[in-house]
Amino acid sequence: MYLYGASGHAKVIMDIIEAMGQQVDTLFDDSPEVDELWGHPVSHNWKGESPLIISIGSNAVRQKIANRLHCHFAIAIHPSAIIAKQVTIGEGTVVMHGAIIQPDAQVGKHVIINTGASIDHECQIGDYVHISPHATLCGNVHVGEGTWIGAGTTVIPGVKIGKWCVIGAGSVVLKDIPDYSKAYGNPCKVRSKTK
């Protein structure tokens, strides 16, 4: 397996891949200063190698790279994650240690479901979303493309969060959040726009 991006996020994905009984062959990175990570070579010349995971935490950068590359994208799921058999997960997505995804949830492409996050039944997670560590999405929550849900956030059932939002860490989301919003607090309120 190959990774595109050689920073801290890549270290976590490397650990997941090894826990899955696979290995990382090569990492790729656009920064010429990076030539190895944990003893793995870092190349600056991607030639279409796959299966590939984009190991970059930024949602916008992940999208930009995914749109540029044409290859087979892998999925990485840590063995400690609990995922119902009725869940669908899109290509390039990473599910980290201790995450839980319940029945009929739909997870898009190039999503990060981070450490200990909980995605309940019938949630719909758009492409390029990041659900941060220990965030809890109750049943039937919808999260739009590119949105970042901060660590420890709780979203009550049925709430819809728009695309390219940032929800601050520790927030309690009780009502819908429109597209391109920066929102935080308990209760969570829109504070500004992301665009």
HELIX and SHEET records of a PDB file:
HELIX    1   1 GLY A    8  ALA A   19  1                                  12    
HELIX    2   2 ASN A   59  ARG A   68  1                                  10    
SHEET    1   A 5 GLU A  36  LEU A  37  0                                        
SHEET    2   A 5 HIS A  40  SER A  43 -1                                        
SHEET    3   A 5 THR A  26  PHE A  28  1                                        
SHEET    4   A 5 TYR A   2  TYR A   4  1                                        
SHEET    5   A 5 LEU A  52  ILE A  54  1                                        
SHEET    1   B 8 ALA A  76  ILE A  77  0                                        
SHEET    2   B 8 VAL A  94  VAL A  95  1                                        
SHEET    3   B 8 ILE A 112  ILE A 113  1                                        
SHEET    4   B 8 HIS A 130  ILE A 131  1                                        
SHEET    5   B 8 TRP A 148  ILE A 149  1                                        
SHEET    6   B 8 VAL A 166  ILE A 167  1                                        
SHEET    7   B 8 SER A 181  TYR A 184  1                                        
SHEET    8   B 8 LYS A 189  LYS A 193 -1                                        
SHEET    1   C 6 ILE A  82  ILE A  83  0                                        
SHEET    2   C 6 ILE A 100  ILE A 101  1                                        
SHEET    3   C 6 SER A 118  ILE A 119  1                                        
SHEET    4   C 6 THR A 136  LEU A 137  1                                        
SHEET    5   C 6 THR A 154  VAL A 155  1                                        
SHEET    6   C 6 VAL A 172  VAL A 173  1                                        
SHEET    1   D 5 THR A  88  ILE A  89  0                                        
SHEET    2   D 5 GLN A 106  VAL A 107  1                                        
SHEET    3   D 5 GLN A 124  ILE A 125  1                                        
SHEET    4   D 5 HIS A 142  VAL A 143  1                                        
SHEET    5   D 5 LYS A 160  ILE A 161  1                                        
END                                                                             
